[in-house]
């Protein structure tokens, strides 16, 4: 009869996520991860080659959830729906939101995760970028990529501004206030006009 593992790979990943959310990347040492799970540090190496592999696995998992939510919002509701999905997600899962939105992946992961994980990280970024580009083309009514100004405006409204409005409250450990959503709606009041005007320049 096979012996059941005491500590699963997911348990180590979840511990790393919580440690980063609570104390930043420096808090998630291998020793701290093992301690949080309740096992010896050596048990980590039965499942992961390095700390970088744990962090990459955590980033891929959380970014995948975040990306799928935003892609669905873009496809079904457009720019405003996607922008509002950011504070909504942060309210629903503050721990994972703190991990993803308050940390730089390069600094957090460090080292060199396995090639398969590096490829997965790149695919996650590319899929969200492709959904963004599809939305901008649809919004501008053009089959070609939008000009830099249009893309910059759209990226600010959909991603940058909502994250900037949400992140300080995550960092402080406070609930995301309702005025964040109000401010996002106000910013988006002219998004359709901005996209159509700048899209017409490129036509």
Residue pairs with C-beta under 8 A, 6 or more apart in sequence:
5 46
6 39
6 43
7 37
7 38
7 39
7 43
7 47
8 47
9 47
9 48
9 57
11 37
12 33
12 34
12 37
12 44
12 47
12 48
12 54
13 54
13 57
13 58
13 61
15 33
15 36
15 37
16 28
16 33
16 54
16 55
16 58
17 58
17 62
17 95
17 96
17 99
18 36
18 95
19 27
19 28
19 32
19 33
19 36
20 27
20 28
20 55
20 58
20 98
20 99
20 103
20 108
21 94
21 95
21 96
21 98
21 99
24 102
24 103
25 55
25 103
25 107
25 108
28 51
28 54
28 55
29 51
30 41
30 44
30 51
31 41
33 44
33 51
33 54
34 40
34 41
34 43
34 44
37 43
44 54
48 54
48 57
49 114
50 111
50 113
51 110
51 111
52 109
52 110
52 111
52 112
52 113
53 113
53 114
53 117
55 108
55 109
55 110
55 113
56 109
56 113
56 114
56 117
56 118
56 120
56 121
57 117
58 99
59 99
59 100
59 105
59 108
59 109
59 121
60 117
60 120
60 121
60 124
62 96
62 99
62 100
63 100
63 121
63 124
63 125
64 124
65 93
65 96
66 89
66 96
66 100
67 124
67 127
67 128
67 131
69 85
69 89
70 82
70 85
70 86
70 128
70 131
70 158
71 127
71 128
71 131
73 81
73 82
73 84
73 85
74 81
74 82
74 131
74 132
74 134
74 135
74 158
75 131
75 135
78 135
78 139
79 135
79 139
79 154
79 157
79 158
79 188
79 191
80 184
80 185
80 188
80 191
82 135
82 158
83 157
83 158
83 159
83 161
83 162
83 184
83 187
83 188
84 162
84 181
84 184
84 185
86 159
86 162
86 163
86 166
87 162
87 165
87 166
87 176
87 180
87 181
87 184
89 97
90 97
90 101
90 166
90 169
90 170
90 176
91 175
91 176
94 170
97 166
97 170
98 170
98 171
101 163
101 166
101 167
101 170
102 167
102 170
102 171
105 121
112 118
113 121
132 154
132 155
132 158
132 159
133 145
135 154
135 158
136 145
136 146
136 150
136 151
136 154
136 195
137 143
137 144
137 145
137 146
139 154
139 192
139 195
139 196
139 199
140 146
140 150
140 195
140 196
140 198
140 199
140 200
140 202
140 203
141 196
141 199
141 203
142 199
142 202
142 203
144 202
145 151
146 154
146 195
146 198
146 199
146 202
147 198
147 201
147 202
149 198
150 194
150 195
150 198
150 199
150 202
153 191
153 194
153 195
153 198
154 191
154 194
154 195
157 187
157 188
157 191
161 184
161 187
162 180
162 184
165 180
165 183
165 184
166 176
166 180
169 175
169 176
169 177
169 180
170 176
